[in-house]
Each structure stands twice: as structure tokens, then as C-alpha cells.
């Protein structure tokens, strides 16, 4: 179900995004978890807070964009760095199985959690079997 309800855009789409900011743009690693009633997206976006993240749903396209402000090292010289600074961008195509009116987003410690509730018609249900005619 999750594969049909949420589809990842191919990486070349990210390269075609027009940007107004200079710098690098990263695809945030994202886990997709499906339960009986919802699909949950967990995207790692270190350095992003609730003021610098935009989540836009237009038609079937869900876009996540997070901007990271460059850090000020107070005239310190970096000797070695494993963390690269940059913005985040990710886009997903949603199916009609998602209830767009009830989508929720939370951001905590650099992890964005999107809860995509399934529409009533998409939820699985057990059908009772009766005896007789």
C-alpha cells in the first residue's frame, strides 16, 4: 500500500529545481512506515527548525523544503569537518488513498515527522461472513 500511496520523485527532479539561494541541496534520508490507518514519513533534516521548513501540498505533489542557516564560527578556522551545510529538498507524489485534509507535521531534533492518514475508502476492513441465505 505505501508504495502506491507515496511515491518518491526521481533524483533528477531535484536537480531541476530553481533555487534562489546559493549552496548545496541535499535529499534528506526518509523512512516510510505504514500502519493500518496512516503512512508516516520520517525525514532527517539536521539544522532545520519549524521556522525554516516549508511543506507544500499542491494537487498530488507533497514537497518538503528545509533551509539551514550557515553557522558562524566566530573567525575560527575549520581544520576538519564531516558535516556539510546545505538545504534539504524532497518531493513525493501522493495517491488518492491519502486524506489530504488531515495531514500533520511535527519537527523535533532535526527529524521531520509527517503523518499521512489514509482515506476511509483506502483502509482495509474485515468483512463478516454470515451463515444461511
Protein Blocks (a to p, Z undefined) as FASTA:
>chain_A
ZZmmpccddfklmmmpccfbecddddddddddddfkbccdddddehiafklcccddehjb
ccdddddddddeehpacfbdcbdcddddddddddfkbcfklgccddeehiacddddddfk
lpccdddddedZZ
